[in-house]
Amino acid sequence: NLFPEGITLPRRITIDGSIKGNQKDLASTLTLKSDLTNGSIALNLTNTTDSIENIAYKAALKFSKIELGKIIQDTAFGAVNLEAYLDGQGVDFENIESIVRANINEFTYNRYTYSELVIDGKLMDKTFMGNASMNDTNLIFKFDGLVSINDSIPEYKFKLDLEGIDMQRLNLTTNDYRIQSAITADLTGNTIDDIVGNFQIKGFQIKQNEEFYRIDSLLFVSFKDTANSNISIDSDLLTGSFKGNIAFSELGNSMKKFFRGYYNDTINSSLNRDNQKFDFELTLRNNPILSEILLPELQTFEGGYIKGEFNSNRDLFNVNLSVPNVNYSDVQVDSLSINVRANNRQLDYELNLQRVSYQDYLLKNIAFYGQAENDTLTSTFQQ
């Protein structure tokens, strides 16, 4: 088929205009009317006798009421009004080189009509360089930078200032969340396994109903090496590090293979899990946003930590977790520790609690430990 499946074409279309020029250069002015959109195109072409990728163009487009949802057969989308200007050459994403200026005056998504999206930049070598901004009543942002998905070294280097977003009014959440933040990225890499650089979310503010909560640093992640992963995380909620050789794209299957002695499951035995060798350490921090926004039933939390190591070559997996004090939904827990020691044949676990209480119930000095091996779980409870 000439057009891909899932695309609706106009039932009727009328084109009126003029074309002037010669074999090498053409200038046209066209108006278009159909049941899916109305618009106009002013188009100048040069080098028209050359190959299609070398034809140069200047185009000014203006369309109103593009029924995008009907065209792509997705009811989440509504009408789009836009004006755009293109100046360049190339017609597909592989070889396009063009200045792009666009003003999307209105577009509807999820029953909300957005307004004033402006794009100004350049497309070249699968790369966009430039800026974009929106000044809608319920969404204001500014983007400036570069996003490249070229085959050699994909690069993401940008700053996004999210000056305000009202999640409820945009029909993205049922709760009243209004968010402000700044995001910066300086990353290169083809996949999550070889990415290098920094990613940061800072100046994060969220307003729920009439209460404001602020986190100066929501997230800072640094990928420092591709041969041996050195990942640092730093925020007001969580700090930590991963050090060693980590292939995140294969980690899930590697863990399944590691634990295959405990249960019956279908696992891709051809997947290479060698050289998954890393240590990790995470420190959990208390912050009002935890109990007020993320976990409303969390009444008390004094932080905690998780430490561990995984080595697929030595068949080793150890995890230690410690939380000194937490109260969730009126369940009070003091001095919780969990220790797991495992190889690919046997897992030993131990849970210790100094004190746990709920309403009139109280338990002290609890120990719960056991083993998992060959589809069998053994446990011992001690007080």
N, C-alpha and C positions, 0 to 999 in steps of 0.2 A: 504494500500500500504506500501511496505517496505521503500520507500523513499517519502519524503513530496512533495506535489504539488509545481510546480514552479522551480523544479530542473531538469536540463538536464544531462543525463548520457552519457558517451562516447559511440560512435557507435562501436568502436573497442578498445580493450585493450590487451596488451601483457605483461606478467609478467615472468621474468626469474630470477633464483637465486638458493640459497641453504639453507637448514634448517638442523641444527645439534642439538643434545641434547638427552634428555631422557624425561620421563613422567613429571618430575617436572621442568626441566630447558631446555629452547630452545634458540638457537641463529640462526638468519637468516640474509641473505643479499639478497636483492631483487632489481631488476631494473624494472621500469614500463614505458611503452610507450603506448600512446593513442592519439586520435585526439584532446584531451583537455589539455593534459599535458605530460611531460616526467619527470622522477625522479628516485631517489634511496632511499632505506630505509635499515638501519642497525639496527636490533632489537634484544634485549636480554630480555627474559622473565624468571622469577623465580616464584615459588609457583603456578605453573599453575594448580595444582590439587585442589587448594583452591577456594573459591568463587571469582567471577570475580572482585569484588571491592578490594580484597586483592592480586591480581596478581601484582607483581612488574615488572617494565619495565625500560629499558634504550633504547632510540631510537634516532638515528641521521637521519634526513630527509633532502633531497636536491631535490627541484623541480624547473623546469624552464618552463616558459610560461604556467602557469596555467591560462586557459581562464575563469577567474572568472565571467566576464560579461555574457558569454554564459552559464556557469553552473547555475548561479542564475537568468538568464534571465533578466538582467538589463544592458542596453546599456551604462549607465554612467560608468561602470567598464570595465577595460581592462585586460591585462595580468599581472600576478604576478610571480616574481622570489624570492624564499626564501630558506634559510637554517635554520634548527631548531634542538634543542637538548632537549629532555625530560628525566627526571630521577625521577621516583616516582611510585605512584600506584593510582588506581581509574580511571574510564573511563568516568564518567559523572560529571557535575559541582557540584552536591550535595556532592560527597565524594572524589573528586580528591585531591591529595596531591602530588605536583610535582614541581621540579625545571624546569623553562622554560627559555631557551635562544634562541632567534630568531634574524636572520638578514634578513630583507626583502629588498633585494637589489634594486628591482624595483617593483612598482605597479602603474597602470594607473587608474585615476579617473577624470571624467569630461574633457577628452581630454588633461590631463597633466600627465606626467610620473614622479612620485616621486621616490626618491632614498635614500638609506642608513637609513632605520628605524631599530633601534636596541632595543631589549627588553631583559631585564635580571632580573628575579625575581622568585617568588614562588607563586603558587596557592595552597590555603588550606582553607577549610571552607568557600567557596564562597568569598574568599579574595585574592586580588593580592597585594603582597608586593615586591617592587623593584623599578627599574628605567627603563625609556625608553627615547630614544633620536632620533633626526633626524638631518642629516646634508645635506639637500638638498640645491640646489642653491637658491631656493626661499622660503624655509621653514626650519628654524633652531630652535629647542627647546630641552629642557631637563626637564624630569619629574622624580620626586623622591618622593616616599611616599607609601601610603596604600589606597586602595579602597575596601571596604567590603560591600557586600549586603546580609550578612547572616540574618537569620530570627529573631535573638534576638535583636541585636543593630547594625544596619548598621552604618558604620563609613567611613568618607572621610577625610583623613589627608595627605595632599600632598603639594608640591611646584612645580609649573610649570613656568619655565623661557622661555618665548617666545622671543628668541633673534632676530627674524626677520621673517616676513611673507609678501610676495608680493601678495596681493589679486588679482591684475589684471593678473599677469603672471600665477597664479594658476587657472585662469578662474572662479574665485569666484565673481568678480565684473567687471563692464565695466570701472569704473573709476580707476585712478592710486592711490591706497592706499597701503602704506607700514607701518606696525605696529610692535611695540616692547612693551613688557610689562612683568610684573611678577604677578603671581596669587598664592595665598596661601589659603588653606582651612583647617579648623579644626572643623568638623561638625559631629554630631551624630543625629540619628533620623530615623524613618520609613517613615514619610511623612512630607510635608511642615508644617503641623499643630503641630508637636511635635519636630521639629528640634532645636538643641541647638548648639551654637558655633559661630565661626567667619568665614567670607569670605572676602577676600581683593584682589583688583586689583590696583596695584600701578606702578609707574614708566612708565606710559603709554605715548608712543610717536607715533605720526602718521605723515607720510609724504605724502602730496598730491602734485603731480607734483614735484616742487622743494622747497616747503614750509614745514618747520617742525613745529609741534605743540606738546606741552608737557603738560601733567596733572600729577602732582606728585601723587595724590590720585584720581583715577577714581571712586573707589567704596570701601567702607568699611561697611559691614553689620554685626551686632552683634545680635544673638538670645540668650537671657539671661535666659529665663524661659519657661517651657512648660505649667505649670498650668495657669499662667497669662502672656501673651506674652509681652515681653519688647524688642522691636526691635529698634536698633539705626542705622542710616545711616549717613555716613560722607564722603564727597568727595569734590573735587574742583568745582563740578557742582551742588551738591545737599547735603543738610544736613537735618536731621529730625528724627522723632521718631514715633513709634506706641506703645501705652501702653494700656493694657487692656486684654480682652479675645477675641482673633481673631481665627476663624477657616477659613483659607484661602480657603480650598477646598470647603467650603459651602458658602463662602461670596457672590458669584454671585447670587445664588439662594435665599439667605437671602435678598439681596437687591431687587430682583424681587418681592418677597413676600411683602416686605415693601411698594413698590410702586404699589401694585396691585389695589389700589383704583383709580389710575389715568388713567388706560387703560385696555383694554380687552386683555388677553393673557393666554396661557396655562402654568400653573406653577405646579410644583410637590408639592402638598399640604401636602404630607406625610413627606417632608424633614423638619427636626427639625432645626429651626433658633434661638432657645433659647440661651441666654448667649453670643450673639455677642454684646460685649460692649467694645468700645475702643475710645480713643482720638488719633488724629494724627496731626502732625505739620511738614510741609516741607518748607524749605527755598531754593529758586532758586538763584543760583549765576551766574553772568556773566563770561564767559570765551571765548576767541577767537575761540575755537573749535566749539562753538555753531553756530556762523555766518559763519565761514570759511568751516566747514565740514558738520555739521548736518542740518543747516537751512541757506543755502546760501543767501536767500532773507531777512534775519534778519540783519537790519542795525544798530539798537540801542536797547540795552536791559540793564536795570539797576537792574535786579533781581526782586524778589518778594517773596511772601509767600502764603501758603495755610494752613489753620487751620480748624479743624472740629472734630465732634464726631458722633458716631453711637451707638445706644442702641436699640436692637431689643425688649427687654422686656418692655421698656418704649415707644416704637414706636417713636423714636427720631432720627433725622438726620439733622445736621447743618454743613454748610460749609461757610468759609469766604476766599476770594481770593483777593489779592491786588498786583497790578503791577504799580509802579510809572511812568515808562516811557518806551515805546517800539515803535520801528519803523520797520514795516515789509512790504516789497514791496511798499515802499513810503507812507504807511498809518501810520501817526504819532498819537499815543495815549498817553495822559497824564493822570495820576491819575485814573487808572481803578480799580474799586472795584466791586466785585460780592458777594452777600450774599444770602444764601439759608437756609430757615428754613422749616422743613417738619416733618409731622407725617405720619402714614399710610393712612390717609384720605385726607390730603390737603398739598400742597407745595406752599410756598410763596417765591418769588424771587425778587431780586432788583439789578439792574445794574446801576452804576453811572460812568460818565466820565466827567472830568473837561474840556477836550479839545480833539477833534479828527479832523485831517486834511488830505486831499488828494489833491495834486496839488493845484488848486485854490479854493477848497471847504473847509470850516471851520465851525465846530459846537462847541458850548461851553455849559457847564453846562447841560449835558444830563442825564436824569433819565428814566429808563425803568423798570417797575415793574408790577407784576401781580400774578396770582394764577393758579394752576392746580388742578382740582378736578373733579372726576366722568366723565372722558373723555372730559372735557371741559377746555380750556385754555383761560384765560382772561389776557389782557395786556393793559398797559397805557404807552404812550410815553409823556415825558414832557421835555421842554427846557426853 
